[in-house]
């Protein structure tokens, strides 16, 4: 037996090459017969398609993207300030922060709130730029920066607004406040109410001007004795509301000078030395900054020199705030502002990271009940842009989708089916940015007929029944 078994195995090994040759010949013959019945043009197309597929699959060599340059630290800027902040208003992104939450005396940056409220009154039709204001005793009694209004003087809202915006005139400011409200005290209540609405966490207003309480007329001082304070981030938020709700703000803030009344004493010069238009003015060209068109200076002995600035470059607007610069050097606030704005424009840009009608990768389609189809794909309803480090991509963008669980046919293409929340942390930025966009159906889903819905329900019933029985064992 062992000998016979060995012989059979050896024979099989000997015959194996012959069998393989016969099999290979058979396969070759069948292949040739199949090709012989295929028209030459189709065979050629098949060969061409095969070649094309192979070419497409081969990945093209990619040149590695250059890594974005390192962002300097805030400390490296050597800011000579008590606090500073830099904000991009469309995203709300804070790209620089130094003691930004500390409440400090804002001085005449307070007038930004008065400017906002007056502009809102005009926008809502409650007053007109051409309305004539009669100056009160309280307004005429203001000290500090002023245009020397006398009780009973009459000026238009527009002229007083310009005097406030570019010359920081305290008397013109109070005259406007008393036009909106019966008294400055009542107007201050409105200022504090608006501050809460805007989300300003530290701001408290004692008057419409930013003067210390001791410098106010005695009969108009607040009884609680609380001085005006505002943090840098609160000032930036206020500026954000101004540039967003009143994009024509710079029609006033960029006026280089204004002839308030005849004669040399009636001329008001803009206190903002950084205006781009000052590039040709000998006294100010060292401070002029490309794209800068506002916003408000401030100075008292207690506050030092403050400045809320805003500039636009390459389609991106930034809002900067510096507080507590050298009280004896008016130019110091502009020198420090340049450092802050340069930090933003040199290192950041606004980039669209999520396109409109973009499909959400890696997510299951939305479940639809009573439809001819049982699900529908979805996409973003609009685009989303973020402040990113220059040269950065979307690799650090994170997404969380929330899909409606009660979708029922019929559904039209473009109908909302959920939302997607995107989070992006720009390198070097103080906080992450979060934005939400609607997700909409990518196609129509018609309602299924009653018979199809019945069959689907029966199928679901037996499927559930089977699963229940299976789980018993």
C-alpha positions as CSV (number, residue, x, y, z in Angstrom):
1,X,0.0,0.0,0.0
2,X,2.6,2.6,0.8
3,X,4.4,1.8,-2.4
4,X,1.3,2.1,-4.5
5,X,0.3,5.4,-2.9
6,X,3.7,6.8,-3.5
7,X,3.5,5.9,-7.2
8,X,0.1,7.7,-7.7
9,X,1.5,10.8,-6.1
10,X,4.5,10.8,-8.3
11,X,2.4,10.2,-11.4
12,X,0.2,13.2,-10.5
13,X,3.3,15.4,-10.0
14,X,4.6,14.2,-13.4
15,X,1.2,14.9,-15.1
16,X,0.6,18.2,-13.4
17,X,2.6,20.4,-15.9
18,X,0.6,18.8,-18.7
19,X,-2.7,19.6,-17.0
20,X,-1.7,23.2,-16.4
21,X,-0.7,23.6,-20.0
22,X,-4.0,22.2,-21.1
23,X,-5.9,24.5,-18.8
24,X,-4.0,27.6,-19.8
25,X,-4.5,26.7,-23.5
26,X,-8.2,26.3,-22.9
27,X,-8.5,29.6,-21.2
28,X,-6.5,31.3,-24.0
29,X,-8.8,29.7,-26.6
30,X,-12.0,30.9,-24.8
31,X,-10.5,34.4,-24.5
32,X,-9.7,34.5,-28.2
33,X,-13.1,33.3,-29.2
34,X,-14.8,36.0,-27.0
35,X,-12.7,38.7,-28.5
36,X,-13.4,37.5,-32.0
37,X,-17.1,38.3,-31.6
38,X,-16.5,41.8,-30.2
39,X,-16.5,44.5,-32.9
40,X,-13.0,46.0,-33.4
41,X,-14.2,49.5,-32.4
42,X,-15.6,48.3,-29.1
43,X,-12.5,46.3,-28.3
44,X,-10.3,49.3,-29.1
45,X,-12.5,51.4,-26.9
46,X,-12.2,48.9,-24.0
47,X,-8.5,49.0,-24.4
48,X,-8.5,52.7,-24.4
49,X,-10.8,52.8,-21.3
50,X,-8.4,50.5,-19.5
51,X,-5.5,52.7,-20.2
52,X,-7.4,55.8,-19.2
53,X,-8.4,54.2,-15.9
54,X,-4.8,53.3,-15.1
55,X,-3.6,56.8,-15.9
56,X,-6.3,58.4,-13.7
57,X,-5.6,56.2,-10.8
58,X,-1.9,57.2,-10.7
59,X,-1.7,60.1,-8.2
60,X,0.0,63.2,-9.4
61,X,3.0,64.3,-7.5
62,X,2.2,67.2,-5.1
63,X,4.6,69.8,-4.0
64,X,4.4,70.1,-0.2
65,X,2.7,73.3,0.8
66,X,5.0,75.8,2.6
67,X,4.3,75.9,6.3
68,X,2.8,79.2,7.4
69,X,5.3,81.5,9.1
70,X,5.4,81.7,12.8
71,X,3.2,84.2,14.5
72,X,5.0,86.6,16.8
73,X,3.9,86.6,20.5
74,X,2.0,89.5,21.9
75,X,4.9,90.0,24.3
76,X,7.3,90.4,21.4
77,X,5.3,93.5,20.3
78,X,6.5,95.4,23.5
79,X,3.2,97.2,23.7
80,X,3.4,100.3,26.1
81,X,-0.2,100.1,27.1
82,X,-2.4,99.1,30.0
83,X,-4.6,97.0,27.8
84,X,-5.1,96.2,24.1
85,X,-7.3,94.1,21.8
86,X,-7.6,93.4,18.1
87,X,-10.9,92.1,16.7
88,X,-12.2,91.1,13.3
89,X,-15.9,92.3,13.2
90,X,-17.5,89.9,10.8
91,X,-16.4,86.8,12.7
92,X,-16.0,88.4,16.1
93,X,-12.6,86.7,16.3
94,X,-10.2,88.2,18.8
95,X,-6.7,87.9,17.3
96,X,-4.8,89.8,20.0
97,X,-5.6,90.3,23.6
98,X,-3.7,92.0,26.4
99,X,-5.6,92.7,29.7
100,X,-8.5,93.1,27.4
101,X,-11.2,92.4,30.1
102,X,-9.9,95.0,32.6
103,X,-12.3,97.9,33.1
104,X,-10.4,101.2,32.7
105,X,-11.5,104.9,32.2
106,X,-12.1,105.2,28.4
107,X,-12.2,109.0,28.4
108,X,-13.7,110.3,25.1
109,X,-14.0,106.8,23.6
110,X,-17.3,107.0,25.6
111,X,-18.6,109.2,22.8
112,X,-18.7,106.1,20.5
113,X,-21.9,105.1,22.4
114,X,-23.4,108.5,22.0
115,X,-22.5,108.4,18.3
116,X,-24.1,105.0,17.9
117,X,-27.4,106.0,19.6
118,X,-27.7,109.3,17.6
119,X,-27.0,107.5,14.3
120,X,-29.7,104.9,15.3
121,X,-32.2,107.7,15.9
122,X,-31.5,109.1,12.5
123,X,-31.6,105.6,10.9
124,X,-35.0,104.9,12.5
125,X,-36.4,108.2,11.4
126,X,-36.8,109.6,14.9
127,X,-34.6,112.6,14.0
128,X,-32.9,114.0,11.0
129,X,-29.4,115.2,10.3
130,X,-30.9,118.6,9.4
131,X,-32.9,119.0,12.6
132,X,-32.0,122.1,14.5
133,X,-30.8,121.7,18.1
134,X,-31.1,124.5,20.7
135,X,-28.2,124.4,23.1
136,X,-29.1,124.0,26.8
137,X,-27.5,125.5,29.9
138,X,-26.0,122.1,30.8
139,X,-24.5,121.6,27.4
140,X,-23.0,125.0,27.3
141,X,-21.4,124.5,30.8
142,X,-19.2,121.5,29.7
143,X,-15.5,121.9,29.9
144,X,-12.5,120.1,28.3
145,X,-12.6,119.6,24.5
146,X,-15.4,121.8,23.2
147,X,-16.6,124.1,20.4
148,X,-17.6,126.8,23.0
149,X,-21.4,126.6,22.6
150,X,-23.5,129.2,24.3
151,X,-26.9,128.6,25.8
152,X,-29.5,129.2,23.2
153,X,-27.1,128.6,20.2
154,X,-28.7,126.6,17.4
155,X,-26.9,124.1,15.2
156,X,-28.0,121.1,13.1
157,X,-27.7,117.6,14.4
158,X,-25.2,116.9,11.6
159,X,-22.9,119.8,12.6
160,X,-22.9,118.8,16.2
161,X,-22.3,115.2,15.3
162,X,-19.2,116.1,13.3
163,X,-17.9,118.3,16.1
164,X,-18.3,115.3,18.5
165,X,-16.9,112.6,16.1
166,X,-13.7,114.4,14.9
167,X,-13.2,117.1,17.5
168,X,-14.5,115.2,20.6
169,X,-16.5,118.3,21.6
170,X,-18.1,117.7,25.0
171,X,-20.6,120.5,24.7
172,X,-21.8,119.2,21.2
173,X,-22.1,115.7,22.7
174,X,-24.3,116.8,25.6
175,X,-26.5,118.9,23.2
176,X,-27.1,115.8,21.1
177,X,-27.8,113.6,24.2
178,X,-30.4,116.1,25.4
179,X,-32.0,116.0,22.0
180,X,-32.5,112.2,22.1
181,X,-33.6,112.2,25.8
182,X,-35.1,114.9,28.1
183,X,-31.9,115.1,30.1
184,X,-28.4,113.8,29.9
185,X,-29.2,111.7,32.9
186,X,-32.0,110.0,31.0
187,X,-29.7,109.5,28.0
188,X,-27.1,107.8,30.2
189,X,-29.7,105.2,31.2
190,X,-30.2,104.5,27.5
191,X,-26.4,104.2,27.1
192,X,-26.1,101.6,29.8
193,X,-29.1,99.7,28.5
194,X,-27.5,99.5,25.0
195,X,-24.2,98.4,26.6
196,X,-26.0,95.3,28.1
197,X,-27.7,94.6,24.8
198,X,-24.4,94.6,23.0
199,X,-22.9,92.2,25.5
200,X,-20.5,94.7,27.0
201,X,-19.6,93.1,30.4
202,X,-17.6,95.8,32.2
203,X,-19.0,99.0,30.7
204,X,-20.7,101.6,32.9
205,X,-21.5,105.1,31.7
206,X,-21.7,108.1,34.1
207,X,-22.3,110.6,31.3
208,X,-22.4,111.0,27.5
209,X,-18.8,112.4,27.2
210,X,-16.3,110.4,29.2
211,X,-15.5,113.3,31.5
212,X,-14.7,112.5,35.1
213,X,-17.6,113.1,37.4
214,X,-15.8,116.0,39.1
215,X,-15.5,117.8,35.8
216,X,-19.2,117.7,35.1
217,X,-21.5,120.6,36.0
218,X,-22.5,120.0,39.7
219,X,-26.2,119.8,39.1
220,X,-25.9,117.0,36.5
221,X,-23.5,114.7,38.3
222,X,-24.8,111.1,39.0
223,X,-25.8,110.5,42.6
224,X,-24.1,107.1,42.8
225,X,-20.6,108.6,42.2
226,X,-19.7,105.7,39.8
227,X,-17.2,106.8,37.2
228,X,-17.3,105.7,33.5
229,X,-15.3,102.6,32.9
230,X,-15.0,100.2,29.9
231,X,-12.6,97.4,29.0
232,X,-10.7,97.2,25.7
233,X,-12.9,94.3,24.5
234,X,-16.0,96.3,25.4
235,X,-14.8,99.2,23.4
236,X,-14.1,96.9,20.5
237,X,-17.6,95.4,20.7
238,X,-19.1,98.9,20.6
239,X,-16.9,99.7,17.6
240,X,-18.1,96.5,15.9
241,X,-21.7,97.6,16.3
242,X,-20.8,101.0,14.8
243,X,-19.1,99.6,11.7
244,X,-21.7,96.9,11.2
245,X,-24.9,98.7,11.8
246,X,-23.7,102.0,10.4
247,X,-21.2,101.3,7.6
248,X,-21.3,104.9,6.5
249,X,-19.7,105.9,9.8
250,X,-16.5,106.9,7.9
251,X,-18.3,109.7,6.1
252,X,-17.9,111.5,9.4
253,X,-14.7,110.0,10.9
254,X,-12.6,110.7,7.8
255,X,-13.3,114.4,7.6
256,X,-9.9,116.0,8.0
257,X,-11.3,119.3,9.3
258,X,-14.6,121.1,9.6
259,X,-15.6,124.7,9.6
260,X,-18.1,124.7,12.4
261,X,-18.5,128.5,12.4
262,X,-16.8,131.3,10.4
263,X,-13.2,132.3,11.3
264,X,-10.1,130.5,12.4
265,X,-11.5,129.7,15.9
266,X,-14.4,128.0,14.2
267,X,-12.3,125.3,12.5
268,X,-12.3,121.8,14.0
269,X,-9.3,119.5,13.2
270,X,-9.7,115.8,13.3
271,X,-7.9,114.4,16.3
272,X,-7.2,111.1,14.6
273,X,-3.7,111.4,13.3
274,X,-3.6,108.0,11.7
275,X,-6.1,108.7,9.0
276,X,-4.8,107.5,5.6
277,X,-5.5,110.9,4.2
278,X,-2.8,112.3,6.5
279,X,0.0,110.6,4.5
280,X,0.6,114.0,2.7
281,X,0.3,116.2,5.8
282,X,3.7,117.1,7.2
283,X,2.7,117.1,10.9
284,X,0.9,113.7,10.7
285,X,2.4,111.7,7.9
286,X,4.6,109.7,10.3
287,X,1.4,108.4,11.9
288,X,-0.8,107.9,8.8
289,X,-1.8,104.3,8.3
290,X,-2.9,102.6,5.1
291,X,-6.7,101.8,5.1
292,X,-7.4,103.5,8.5
293,X,-10.7,105.4,8.5
294,X,-11.7,105.8,12.2
295,X,-12.7,105.7,14.9
296,X,-12.3,107.6,18.2
297,X,-9.6,109.0,20.4
298,X,-9.8,109.6,24.2
299,X,-7.6,111.4,26.8
300,X,-7.8,112.4,30.4
301,X,-5.1,112.4,33.1
302,X,-6.7,109.4,34.7
303,X,-7.1,107.4,31.5
304,X,-3.9,108.4,29.7
305,X,-4.2,108.3,25.9
306,X,-6.6,105.9,24.4
307,X,-7.6,105.1,20.8
308,X,-10.1,102.8,19.1
309,X,-8.9,102.5,15.5
310,X,-10.2,100.6,12.5
311,X,-8.7,99.9,9.1
312,X,-9.4,97.9,6.0
313,X,-6.8,96.0,3.9
314,X,-7.3,93.3,1.2
315,X,-11.0,93.2,2.1
316,X,-10.5,92.6,5.8
317,X,-11.5,95.2,8.4
318,X,-9.8,95.1,11.8
319,X,-10.8,97.0,15.0
320,X,-8.0,97.8,17.4
321,X,-8.2,99.3,20.9
322,X,-5.3,100.6,23.0
323,X,-5.8,102.0,26.5
324,X,-3.5,103.7,28.9
325,X,-0.7,104.8,26.7
326,X,1.7,107.6,27.8
327,X,-0.6,110.4,29.2
328,X,2.0,113.1,28.2
329,X,2.4,112.0,24.6
330,X,-0.7,112.1,22.3
331,X,1.2,110.3,19.5
332,X,1.8,107.3,21.8
333,X,-1.7,105.9,21.2
334,X,-1.1,105.9,17.5
335,X,2.4,104.3,17.7
336,X,0.9,101.5,19.8
337,X,-2.1,101.1,17.5
338,X,0.2,100.6,14.5
339,X,1.9,97.7,16.3
340,X,-1.5,96.1,17.0
341,X,-2.9,96.6,13.5
342,X,0.3,95.4,11.8
343,X,0.2,92.2,13.9
344,X,-3.2,91.5,12.5
345,X,-2.7,92.4,8.9
346,X,0.7,90.8,8.6
347,X,-0.4,87.4,10.1
348,X,-4.1,86.8,9.4
349,X,-6.5,86.8,6.6
350,X,-10.2,85.9,6.0
351,X,-10.6,82.7,4.1
352,X,-13.7,80.8,2.9
353,X,-13.2,77.3,4.5
354,X,-16.7,76.0,3.8
355,X,-18.2,76.5,0.4
356,X,-21.9,76.9,-0.4
357,X,-23.6,73.7,-1.6
358,X,-20.8,71.7,-0.1
359,X,-21.6,68.0,0.6
360,X,-20.9,66.8,4.1
361,X,-18.4,64.0,3.9
362,X,-18.5,61.0,6.1
363,X,-22.1,61.6,7.3
364,X,-25.0,59.3,6.6
365,X,-27.9,60.7,4.5
366,X,-30.9,62.1,6.3
367,X,-33.7,59.5,6.9
368,X,-37.0,60.4,5.3
369,X,-40.3,58.8,6.2
370,X,-43.2,58.3,3.7
371,X,-41.0,59.1,0.7
372,X,-40.3,57.2,-2.5
373,X,-36.7,57.3,-1.3
374,X,-36.0,56.5,2.3
375,X,-33.2,59.0,2.6
376,X,-31.8,62.2,1.1
377,X,-28.3,63.7,0.8
378,X,-27.7,67.2,2.1
379,X,-25.3,70.1,1.6
380,X,-24.5,73.5,3.1
381,X,-26.9,76.3,2.4
382,X,-24.2,78.9,2.3
383,X,-20.5,79.6,2.6
384,X,-18.5,80.2,5.8
385,X,-15.4,82.3,6.2
386,X,-13.0,82.3,9.1
387,X,-10.0,84.4,10.2
388,X,-7.0,82.1,9.6
389,X,-3.3,82.4,9.8
390,X,-2.0,83.5,6.4
391,X,-1.2,80.5,4.3
392,X,-3.2,78.1,6.5
393,X,-5.7,75.5,5.2
394,X,-8.9,74.0,6.6
395,X,-7.1,71.0,8.2
396,X,-8.0,72.1,11.7
397,X,-11.6,72.8,10.9
398,X,-14.0,70.7,13.0
399,X,-17.7,70.0,12.2
400,X,-20.6,68.7,14.2
401,X,-23.8,68.0,12.2
402,X,-27.3,67.9,13.7
403,X,-30.0,66.3,11.4
404,X,-33.7,66.5,12.0
405,X,-35.0,63.1,13.0
406,X,-38.6,63.8,11.9
407,X,-38.2,64.4,8.2
408,X,-41.3,63.5,6.2
409,X,-41.9,63.5,2.5
410,X,-42.5,65.4,0.4
411,X,-39.2,67.3,0.6
412,X,-38.1,69.8,-2.0
413,X,-34.5,70.4,-2.9
414,X,-33.2,73.2,-0.7
415,X,-35.4,72.5,2.3
416,X,-33.7,72.7,5.6
417,X,-32.9,69.2,7.1
418,X,-30.5,70.2,9.9
419,X,-27.5,72.4,10.8
420,X,-23.7,72.0,10.8
421,X,-21.6,73.8,13.4
422,X,-18.0,74.5,12.4
423,X,-15.2,75.3,14.8
424,X,-11.8,76.7,13.8
425,X,-8.9,77.6,16.1
426,X,-6.5,79.9,14.3
427,X,-3.0,79.5,15.4
428,X,-2.0,82.4,17.6
429,X,-5.6,83.6,18.1
430,X,-7.0,84.1,21.5
431,X,-10.2,82.2,21.0
432,X,-11.7,79.5,18.7
433,X,-14.3,80.7,16.1
434,X,-17.6,78.9,15.9
435,X,-20.1,79.3,13.0
436,X,-23.3,77.4,12.1
437,X,-24.8,76.9,8.7
438,X,-28.1,75.3,7.6
439,X,-28.0,72.0,5.9
440,X,-30.4,71.6,3.0
441,X,-31.7,68.7,0.9
442,X,-29.7,68.0,-2.2
443,X,-32.7,66.6,-4.2
444,X,-36.4,66.3,-4.2
445,X,-38.1,63.4,-2.3
446,X,-41.6,62.7,-3.5
447,X,-44.2,61.2,-1.2
448,X,-44.6,57.5,-1.8
449,X,-48.0,56.0,-2.8
450,X,-50.1,54.2,-0.2
451,X,-49.3,50.7,-1.5
452,X,-45.6,51.3,-1.3
453,X,-45.9,52.7,2.2
454,X,-48.0,49.6,3.1
455,X,-45.5,47.2,1.7
456,X,-42.7,49.0,3.5
457,X,-44.6,48.9,6.8
458,X,-45.3,45.2,6.4
459,X,-41.6,44.6,5.6
460,X,-40.6,46.6,8.7
461,X,-43.0,44.7,10.8
462,X,-41.6,41.3,9.9
463,X,-38.0,42.6,10.1
464,X,-38.7,43.8,13.7
465,X,-40.4,40.5,14.5
466,X,-37.5,38.5,13.2
467,X,-35.0,40.6,15.1
468,X,-37.1,40.1,18.3
469,X,-37.2,36.3,17.8
470,X,-33.5,36.2,17.0
471,X,-32.7,38.0,20.3
472,X,-34.6,35.3,22.3
473,X,-31.9,32.8,21.5
